[in-house]
Amino acid sequence: MRNVLAALSVAIAWLLVSSCTARAQAGAAADNNLYNQLRNAGPGGPAPTHDISGLWTGNIEAKKGEVPPLTPLGERLFSLNKSQAKVGEAASNDPWKTCDPFGFPRSAVDQIRFIAFGQMPGRIVVLQSYERTWRDVWTDGRELPKNAGLKGGPDSKMYGYSVGHWDSDNVLVIDTVGSDDSTWLDTRGYPHSVEAHVQERYTRVDHNHLEMSVSVDDPKIFTKPFVLGTSNFIWVPNQETQDQFCVPSQAITYLNTISVPVGGGSSHPN
């Protein structure tokens, strides 16, 4: 009887994990539906000069870059981060599983289904639909703060301090420093220091297409600069976004009722 109950428990756990994984995969496919529907959109005309304003849908299958060797400190910090891919959700210490802020640069490469840019005198506001976050990117010629997050400088911030400039008529470059080091670079769990210098490049190829790359220079953690990720965005014709929230109460209920009892599935409540 004991063996039968044990087998039944394993079967139930397997069904729960399989069901959750299937739902997560179906949800991801649905989330990418708009991008897939617009994938064959034509150019829509030439790219306007110095303008990426408006709402864009991103490809959630963004390409993650190859991470270079870590420094000894980087190795030690990386060993402390337990990603869901490595240990399952129940055992993971990914801040996201309880809906903590992504921070930056993770927000630039994860959950990028919708992103918008609002341009105004002296700054560009980067708006991300997931968790309804925004970043101020100053374009008034100011410099990045010195020693952000270190002695003698301003406090670090979840999304850092950002300045931007146009590298050409259609390429916006954003440089960011001072991102709080409690956040991860992406779902893989790579760390970063407050001294990391992150650069985003947004190239508006034509009216309907935007290309993005995010590079990281963090000598304290990595042995050389590298590209964290690249993605493509398509102009959203009706400019309507969606509510996309990670709700802490739902995440905790999911962990306690499904993820922990079955030993940690790989899916996420949202």
C-alpha positions as CSV (number, residue, x, y, z in Angstrom):
1,M,0.0,0.0,0.0
2,R,2.8,2.4,0.9
3,N,4.4,1.8,-2.5
4,V,1.1,2.4,-4.3
5,L,0.6,5.7,-2.4
6,A,4.1,6.8,-3.2
7,A,3.6,6.0,-6.9
8,L,0.3,7.9,-6.8
9,S,2.0,10.9,-5.2
10,V,4.7,11.0,-7.9
11,A,2.1,10.7,-10.6
12,I,0.1,13.6,-9.2
13,A,3.2,15.7,-8.9
14,W,4.2,14.9,-12.5
15,L,0.8,15.9,-13.7
16,L,0.8,19.2,-11.8
17,V,4.3,20.1,-13.1
18,S,3.4,19.1,-16.7
19,S,0.1,21.0,-16.5
20,C,1.8,24.1,-15.2
21,T,4.6,23.9,-17.8
22,A,2.1,23.5,-20.6
23,R,0.1,26.5,-19.3
24,A,3.3,28.6,-19.2
25,Q,4.3,27.6,-22.7
26,A,0.8,28.3,-24.0
27,G,0.8,31.7,-22.2
28,A,4.2,32.5,-23.7
29,A,2.9,31.7,-27.2
30,A,-0.2,33.9,-26.6
31,D,2.0,36.7,-25.4
32,N,4.0,36.6,-28.6
33,N,0.9,36.5,-30.8
34,L,0.9,40.2,-31.6
35,Y,4.5,40.1,-32.6
36,N,3.9,37.1,-34.8
37,Q,0.8,38.6,-36.4
38,L,2.8,41.7,-37.3
39,R,6.0,39.8,-38.3
40,N,5.4,40.3,-42.0
41,A,4.6,44.0,-41.7
42,G,6.1,46.0,-44.4
43,P,8.4,49.0,-43.8
44,G,5.5,51.4,-43.5
45,G,7.7,54.1,-44.9
46,P,11.0,55.6,-44.0
47,A,12.2,56.0,-40.4
48,P,11.5,59.5,-39.1
49,T,14.5,61.4,-37.9
50,H,15.4,61.3,-34.2
51,D,12.1,59.6,-33.3
52,I,11.3,56.2,-31.8
53,S,8.3,57.5,-29.9
54,G,5.2,55.3,-29.5
55,L,4.4,51.7,-28.6
56,W,6.3,48.7,-29.9
57,T,5.9,44.9,-29.4
58,G,9.0,42.9,-28.8
59,N,9.9,39.4,-29.7
60,I,9.9,37.4,-26.4
61,E,12.4,35.0,-28.1
62,A,15.1,37.6,-27.7
63,K,18.6,36.3,-28.3
64,K,20.7,36.1,-25.1
65,G,24.3,36.9,-25.6
66,E,27.3,34.7,-24.8
67,V,28.6,35.6,-21.4
68,P,32.4,35.9,-21.0
69,P,34.4,34.3,-18.2
70,L,33.7,35.8,-14.8
71,T,36.2,37.3,-12.4
72,P,36.7,35.4,-9.1
73,L,34.3,37.8,-7.4
74,G,31.8,37.2,-10.3
75,E,32.1,33.5,-9.9
76,R,31.4,33.7,-6.2
77,L,28.4,35.9,-6.6
78,F,27.1,33.8,-9.5
79,S,27.3,30.6,-7.4
80,L,24.9,32.3,-4.9
81,N,22.2,32.9,-7.5
82,K,20.0,29.9,-8.1
83,S,18.0,30.2,-11.3
84,Q,14.8,28.4,-11.9
85,A,16.4,26.6,-14.9
86,K,19.1,25.1,-12.5
87,V,17.1,24.2,-9.4
88,G,13.4,24.6,-10.1
89,E,11.2,27.4,-8.9
90,A,10.8,26.3,-5.3
91,A,14.5,26.2,-4.6
92,S,15.3,29.3,-6.8
93,N,16.2,32.6,-5.2
94,D,15.3,34.6,-8.3
95,P,13.8,37.8,-7.0
96,W,11.2,37.6,-9.7
97,K,9.4,34.6,-8.2
98,T,7.9,36.9,-5.6
99,C,7.5,39.8,-8.0
100,D,10.4,41.9,-6.9
101,P,11.4,44.6,-9.4
102,F,13.4,43.4,-12.4
103,G,15.7,46.3,-12.1
104,F,18.1,47.2,-15.0
105,P,19.4,45.9,-17.3
106,R,17.2,42.9,-16.8
107,S,14.1,44.9,-17.7
108,A,15.7,45.5,-21.1
109,V,16.0,41.9,-22.1
110,D,13.2,40.0,-20.1
111,Q,9.5,40.4,-20.5
112,I,9.8,42.9,-23.4
113,R,6.5,42.2,-25.1
114,F,5.6,45.9,-25.0
115,I,7.8,48.9,-24.8
116,A,7.0,52.5,-25.4
117,F,9.1,55.7,-25.7
118,G,7.7,59.1,-24.8
119,Q,9.9,62.0,-26.1
120,M,9.7,65.4,-24.5
121,P,12.1,68.3,-24.1
122,G,15.3,67.3,-22.5
123,R,14.5,63.6,-21.9
124,I,13.0,60.4,-23.2
125,V,10.8,58.2,-20.9
126,V,11.2,54.5,-21.5
127,L,7.9,52.8,-20.6
128,Q,7.6,49.0,-20.2
129,S,4.2,47.4,-20.0
130,Y,5.4,44.6,-17.7
131,E,4.9,45.9,-14.2
132,R,4.2,49.4,-15.6
133,T,7.7,50.7,-15.0
134,W,9.4,53.7,-16.5
135,R,12.9,55.1,-16.8
136,D,14.0,58.7,-17.3
137,V,16.7,59.0,-20.0
138,W,18.1,62.5,-20.0
139,T,19.0,64.0,-23.4
140,D,19.8,67.5,-22.2
141,G,23.5,67.1,-22.4
142,R,24.1,66.2,-18.7
143,E,26.8,63.7,-17.8
144,L,26.3,60.4,-16.0
145,P,26.8,60.8,-12.2
146,K,30.2,59.9,-10.8
147,N,30.6,57.0,-8.3
148,A,26.9,56.1,-8.3
149,G,26.3,53.6,-5.6
150,L,29.8,54.1,-4.2
151,K,31.3,56.4,-1.5
152,G,31.0,60.1,-2.5
153,G,28.4,59.4,-5.2
154,P,24.6,59.2,-5.3
155,D,22.8,56.1,-4.1
156,S,22.3,53.3,-6.6
157,K,18.8,52.8,-8.0
158,M,16.9,49.8,-9.3
159,Y,16.9,51.2,-12.8
160,G,20.1,53.3,-12.5
161,Y,20.8,56.7,-14.0
162,S,20.5,57.1,-17.7
163,V,21.5,59.6,-20.4
164,G,20.9,59.4,-24.1
165,H,22.0,60.8,-27.4
166,W,21.4,60.2,-31.1
167,D,24.3,58.5,-32.8
168,S,22.8,59.2,-36.2
169,D,19.4,60.1,-37.6
170,N,17.9,56.8,-36.6
171,V,20.1,55.3,-33.8
172,L,19.4,56.2,-30.1
173,V,22.1,55.3,-27.6
174,I,21.4,55.1,-23.9
175,D,24.1,54.8,-21.3
176,T,23.3,53.7,-17.8
177,V,25.3,53.4,-14.5
178,G,24.4,53.0,-10.9
179,S,22.0,50.0,-11.2
180,D,21.5,48.4,-7.8
181,D,23.5,45.2,-7.5
182,S,20.7,43.3,-5.8
183,T,19.2,42.6,-9.2
184,W,20.2,40.0,-11.8
185,L,21.3,40.6,-15.4
186,D,18.7,38.1,-16.7
187,T,16.9,34.8,-15.9
188,R,20.2,32.9,-16.0
189,G,21.2,34.6,-12.7
190,Y,24.3,36.4,-13.7
191,P,25.2,39.2,-11.2
192,H,26.4,42.7,-11.8
193,S,28.1,45.4,-9.7
194,V,26.9,49.0,-9.2
195,E,29.9,49.9,-11.3
196,A,28.5,48.2,-14.4
197,H,28.2,50.5,-17.5
198,V,25.3,49.4,-19.7
199,Q,24.6,50.7,-23.1
200,E,21.4,50.2,-25.2
201,R,21.3,50.9,-28.9
202,Y,17.9,51.3,-30.6
203,T,18.1,51.4,-34.4
204,R,14.9,52.4,-36.2
205,V,15.3,50.6,-39.5
206,D,12.2,52.0,-41.0
207,H,8.8,53.2,-39.7
208,N,7.7,49.8,-38.5
209,H,10.9,48.1,-37.3
210,L,13.2,48.7,-34.4
211,E,16.3,46.8,-33.5
212,M,17.8,46.7,-30.0
213,S,21.1,45.5,-28.5
214,V,22.2,45.8,-24.8
215,S,25.9,45.6,-23.9
216,V,27.5,45.4,-20.5
217,D,30.9,46.6,-19.3
218,D,31.5,45.5,-15.7
219,P,35.3,44.7,-15.1
220,K,34.5,43.9,-11.5
221,I,32.4,40.9,-12.5
222,F,33.3,40.0,-16.1
223,T,36.7,39.7,-17.8
224,K,35.5,41.7,-20.9
225,P,32.5,43.7,-22.2
226,F,29.8,41.7,-23.9
227,V,26.4,41.8,-25.5
228,L,23.7,40.8,-23.0
229,G,21.0,40.4,-25.5
230,T,19.4,41.6,-28.8
231,S,15.8,41.8,-30.0
232,N,13.5,43.1,-32.6
233,F,10.4,45.3,-32.1
234,I,7.5,46.0,-34.4
235,W,5.4,49.2,-34.4
236,V,1.9,48.5,-32.9
237,P,-0.6,50.1,-35.3
238,N,-3.4,50.8,-32.7
239,Q,-0.9,51.8,-30.0
240,E,-2.9,49.8,-27.4
241,T,-1.0,48.0,-24.6
242,Q,-2.1,45.4,-22.1
243,D,-2.0,44.9,-18.3
244,Q,1.0,42.7,-17.5
245,F,1.5,42.4,-13.8
246,C,3.3,40.0,-11.5
247,V,1.0,40.0,-8.4
248,P,2.9,39.1,-5.2
249,S,-0.2,37.5,-3.5
250,Q,-0.8,35.3,-6.6
251,A,2.9,34.4,-6.8
252,I,3.1,33.4,-3.2
253,T,-0.1,31.3,-3.4
254,Y,1.3,29.5,-6.5
255,L,4.6,28.7,-4.7
256,N,2.9,27.4,-1.6
257,T,0.2,25.3,-3.3
258,I,1.9,24.0,-6.4
259,S,5.6,24.7,-6.8
260,V,6.8,23.8,-3.3
261,P,4.6,20.7,-2.8
262,V,5.7,19.1,-6.1
263,G,9.4,20.0,-5.6
264,G,9.6,23.0,-7.7
265,G,8.3,23.3,-11.2
266,S,9.8,25.5,-13.9
267,S,6.8,27.6,-14.6
268,H,5.8,31.0,-13.2
269,P,2.4,32.3,-12.1
270,N,2.3,35.1,-14.6
